[in-house]
Amino acid sequence: MSRLAELQQTFQQCLLSPPTELTQPWVRADGRAVPARQLAAYIYAYPARLKEVLANDYPALLMAIGEDAFDQLAQVYLDAHPSHYFSLRDFGGRLSGFIAGQTAYRELPWLAELARFEWALGQAFDAADAAVASTDDMAAIAPMNWPDLRFDIHPSVQRLNFIWNTPGMWAALTADEPTPVTASAGEAVPWLVWREQLTTRFRSLEPDEGAALDSLCAGVSFAEVCEQLTAFVDDAVPLRAATLLKGWIGQGLISGIRSRHST
């Protein structure tokens, strides 16, 4: 190991596991501050920056529990899941599951769901760009080819199920003037999060639409989607499927349309 690599490794170890004695022989004493203060600044800055990232990714969560509690949550999360990512974008991805496993938050059972929703919003906004299909693309497909159609879902599409009034709580907590809102647990409701051009959007789904969209995401054919809809729609299944598909295309959820008959 080179001297530089050894020094880098030692410095990293000091940040991750701060030593009791901050005066280290490898920190030069001719800086603007004494060696112990120089090292202390970096030791403080590293977790502070990671906590700042979490606060930016989870503004509603921060508002819901307050700065002090959020700082404590961020610290125990950092202790349990040190960052191993090249990009800070991925650091907070485990927070929802982490909260769900913490006994300290059992009195706030909706908190993990709120974190999951906020993470989905960020993922939708940061997702890769992709082309979107149009109604003209659909019109160009011969009716005989429709049953075999398969669809590429836009990278920003996120599907979630909530038993709490999670999107409502998020909207209230992130408003310019936060308003009272109730968590009100109930039956699981399917929700959709996606990016339309540069705007992140979300909406609830009817049960049949949620099931059909999940099938499309799994790569099934249009015929299989229609078959699945028979569990929800008594008649006019093809019309319902075509209506849903038209809406998804209009909202930019579909990136591509494929058929084995396509040239």
C-alpha positions, 0 to 999 in steps of 0.5 A, a space after each residue: 500500500 502506498 503512503 497516500 493510500 495508507 493516509 487516505 485509509 487512516 483519515 477515513 477511519 478517523 471519520 467513521 470511528 473518531 479516536 479519543 485523542 484527536 491530535 494525530 501525528 499525520 495532521 500537520 501542525 502548521 495550518 490555521 488551527 491546531 491539529 485536533 481542531 482541524 480533525 474535529 472539523 472533518 469528524 463533525 462535517 461528515 455525519 452532518 452532511 449525511 444528516 443534511 442529505 436525509 433532511 433534504 430527502 425527507 422534509 415531511 418526515 422532518 416536519 412530522 417529528 421535529 428537528 431534534 427527533 429527526 437528528 436522533 433518527 438520522 444518527 442511529 440510521 447512519 450508525 446502522 447503515 453507513 454510506 457505501 454509495 458513490 452518490 449521496 442520492 442513494 444513501 437514504 433508500 433504507 430509511 423507511 424499512 429502518 423506521 419500521 423495525 425500530 421500537 421507538 416509532 411504534 406509536 407512529 406506525 404511519 411514519 415508515 409509510 411517509 418515508 416510503 412515499 417521500 423516497 418514491 417522490 425523489 426516485 420518480 424525480 431523479 429517474 432517467 429520461 425516456 421517450 414516451 409513447 403517444 396515441 398515434 403510436 397506438 393508432 398505427 397498430 393493427 387490431 389483430 396485433 393488440 392481444 400480443 402487445 407489451 409495454 415498456 413502463 417509464 423509469 419514473 413510475 413508482 407503485 405503492 400501497 398505503 393503509 394510512 392517509 400518507 399522501 394527504 399527510 405529506 401535502 399538509 406537512 410540506 405546505 407553506 402553512 402546514 395544516 392539521 391532518 389525520 392519519 386515518 388508517 384503513 384498507 390498503 389503497 393503490 397509489 401511483 407516483 411518476 414524473 410528467 416532464 419536469 413535474 412529479 405527480 401522484 394519484 390514487 388508483 382504483 383497484 382494477 387500475 392498480 392491478 392492471 398497471 402492476 401487470 403491465 409493469 411485470 411485462 404481461 401482454 395486453 390480452 393477459 391484462 384484459 383477462 385479469 380485469 374480468 375479476 373487476 369488470 363484469 362486461 366491456 373489459 376491452 373498453 376498460 382496458 383501452 381506456 386505462 391504456 389511453 390514460 396511461 399514455 396521456 400521462 406519459 407512463 408508457 415509454 414503448 409498445 412492443 409486439 412480435 408482429 412489429 417490424 
